[in-house]
Amino acid sequence: MMGRNEPMSVVLIEDDSMVLEIHRQFIEKAGPYRVLGTAANGLDGMELLRRLKPELAILDMYMPVQDGLTALRQLRQEQLNIDVIAITAASDPETVRRVLQLGAVDYIMKPFQFERVKQALMQYTAKRSRLAGGASLSQPELDRLLHGRERREPTGAAQEEQGLPKGLQAMTMRQIIAFMGKQNGSRSAEEVAEGTGLARVTARRYLEYLQKQGVLLLDIQYGGVGRPVNRYQLNDRTR
């Protein structure tokens, strides 16, 4: 299990060496992830997964010796506690259906863009961090984890979905929550900006909003010359 300050462990299983290197660069660029190993087919990939036991596998479907679908099915049969994101050229509905049935947390079709891979990793990290907490989930919280938003009730007078203030984006907010979930102690807006790659003013706006929503706790630190520093940490009740 990933410690709060440790990078997430990943194994890449892809037969195209050029695409494999692109995966590696994308993952390392996207955030705190560490590639433990790579494999060029499903058979070698399964051996790596059994030995290294990463938290996440990036899996292609079209591979020699053993394809990705067979590897994914075997992974589930052996009940290995490893999540899977499929990044593959396979686009036929039957393959997509089977991969999702076998529990892949995301499915990205080639050719892909860095932002799509980053989105998948950030959403997965935020979901994993929230599910690692001991607190029970409400239905709106679960809907946000599964669908990225609160689902509308199927009634004639459906309630409006609660939106974010203008200028705030759910993806960026999940990124900040995931980052804060890995920290020991409080962090300033400057530290959050540096850790997430956001501008300081942007990070501060999200932190202030999350503090008002009760997701973060505010710690105002005084001392020395100058203005007090606002520092934030994740509310244990939201973990």
JOJO-V463733 format. One record per backbone hydrogen bond with DSSP energy under -0.5 kcal/mol. CO is the residue of the C=O (numbers start at 1). NH is the residue of the N-H. E is the energy in kcal/mol with one decimal. If there is no record, write none. Layout:
co:CO nh:NH e:E
co:CO nh:NH e:E
This chain:
co:3 nh:6 e:-1.2
co:8 nh:34 e:-3.5
co:9 nh:55 e:-0.9
co:9 nh:56 e:-1.7
co:10 nh:36 e:-2.9
co:10 nh:37 e:-0.8
co:11 nh:58 e:-2.6
co:12 nh:14 e:-0.5
co:12 nh:39 e:-2.0
co:13 nh:60 e:-2.0
co:15 nh:17 e:-0.7
co:16 nh:20 e:-2.7
co:17 nh:21 e:-1.9
co:18 nh:22 e:-1.8
co:19 nh:23 e:-2.7
co:20 nh:24 e:-2.2
co:21 nh:25 e:-2.4
co:22 nh:26 e:-2.8
co:23 nh:27 e:-2.8
co:24 nh:28 e:-2.5
co:25 nh:29 e:-1.9
co:26 nh:30 e:-1.9
co:27 nh:31 e:-0.9
co:31 nh:33 e:-2.3
co:32 nh:8 e:-2.9
co:34 nh:10 e:-2.5
co:34 nh:36 e:-0.7
co:37 nh:12 e:-2.1
co:39 nh:14 e:-2.4
co:41 nh:45 e:-2.2
co:42 nh:46 e:-2.3
co:43 nh:47 e:-1.5
co:44 nh:48 e:-2.1
co:45 nh:49 e:-2.5
co:46 nh:50 e:-2.3
co:47 nh:51 e:-1.9
co:48 nh:52 e:-3.5
co:48 nh:53 e:-0.5
co:49 nh:53 e:-1.6
co:55 nh:83 e:-2.3
co:56 nh:11 e:-1.8
co:57 nh:59 e:-0.6
co:57 nh:85 e:-2.5
co:58 nh:13 e:-2.8
co:59 nh:87 e:-1.6
co:61 nh:63 e:-1.0
co:61 nh:68 e:-2.0
co:64 nh:42 e:-0.6
co:64 nh:66 e:-3.3
co:66 nh:42 e:-2.5
co:67 nh:71 e:-1.9
co:68 nh:72 e:-2.8
co:69 nh:73 e:-2.3
co:70 nh:74 e:-2.3
co:71 nh:75 e:-2.5
co:72 nh:76 e:-1.9
co:73 nh:77 e:-2.1
co:74 nh:78 e:-2.1
co:75 nh:80 e:-1.8
co:76 nh:79 e:-1.0
co:80 nh:82 e:-2.2
co:83 nh:57 e:-2.5
co:84 nh:105 e:-2.7
co:84 nh:106 e:-0.8
co:85 nh:59 e:-2.2
co:85 nh:87 e:-0.5
co:86 nh:108 e:-3.6
co:88 nh:110 e:-1.9
co:92 nh:96 e:-2.1
co:93 nh:97 e:-2.7
co:94 nh:98 e:-2.3
co:95 nh:99 e:-2.7
co:96 nh:100 e:-2.3
co:97 nh:101 e:-2.4
co:98 nh:102 e:-1.8
co:99 nh:104 e:-1.7
co:100 nh:103 e:-1.5
co:106 nh:86 e:-2.3
co:108 nh:88 e:-2.2
co:113 nh:116 e:-0.6
co:113 nh:117 e:-1.6
co:114 nh:118 e:-3.0
co:115 nh:119 e:-2.4
co:116 nh:120 e:-2.0
co:117 nh:121 e:-2.4
co:118 nh:122 e:-2.7
co:119 nh:123 e:-2.6
co:120 nh:124 e:-2.2
co:121 nh:125 e:-2.6
co:122 nh:126 e:-2.5
co:123 nh:127 e:-2.3
co:124 nh:128 e:-2.7
co:125 nh:129 e:-2.5
co:126 nh:130 e:-2.2
co:127 nh:131 e:-2.3
co:128 nh:132 e:-1.1
co:130 nh:133 e:-1.1
co:138 nh:142 e:-2.5
co:139 nh:143 e:-2.6
co:140 nh:144 e:-2.1
co:141 nh:145 e:-2.0
co:142 nh:146 e:-2.5
co:143 nh:147 e:-3.0
co:143 nh:149 e:-0.9
co:144 nh:148 e:-1.6
co:153 nh:155 e:-2.4
co:155 nh:158 e:-0.7
co:156 nh:158 e:-0.6
co:165 nh:168 e:-2.1
co:169 nh:173 e:-2.1
co:170 nh:174 e:-2.6
co:171 nh:175 e:-1.9
co:172 nh:176 e:-2.1
co:173 nh:177 e:-2.5
co:174 nh:178 e:-2.6
co:175 nh:179 e:-2.1
co:176 nh:180 e:-2.8
co:177 nh:181 e:-1.9
co:178 nh:182 e:-0.5
co:179 nh:182 e:-1.3
co:180 nh:183 e:-1.3
co:183 nh:185 e:-0.6
co:187 nh:232 e:-3.1
co:188 nh:192 e:-2.4
co:189 nh:193 e:-2.6
co:190 nh:194 e:-2.1
co:191 nh:195 e:-2.2
co:192 nh:196 e:-1.8
co:193 nh:197 e:-1.7
co:193 nh:198 e:-0.9
co:199 nh:203 e:-2.7
co:200 nh:204 e:-2.5
co:201 nh:205 e:-1.7
co:202 nh:206 e:-2.0
co:203 nh:207 e:-2.5
co:204 nh:208 e:-2.5
co:205 nh:209 e:-1.9
co:206 nh:210 e:-2.8
co:207 nh:211 e:-2.1
co:208 nh:212 e:-1.9
co:209 nh:213 e:-1.6
co:210 nh:215 e:-1.9
co:210 nh:216 e:-1.4
co:211 nh:214 e:-1.1
co:215 nh:235 e:-2.8
co:217 nh:233 e:-1.7
co:219 nh:221 e:-0.6
co:219 nh:231 e:-2.2
co:220 nh:222 e:-0.5
co:221 nh:229 e:-2.4
co:228 nh:230 e:-0.5
co:229 nh:221 e:-2.8
co:229 nh:231 e:-0.5
co:230 nh:189 e:-0.6
co:231 nh:219 e:-3.4
co:232 nh:187 e:-2.8
co:233 nh:217 e:-3.3
co:235 nh:238 e:-2.5
co:236 nh:239 e:-0.9
co:239 nh:133 e:-0.6
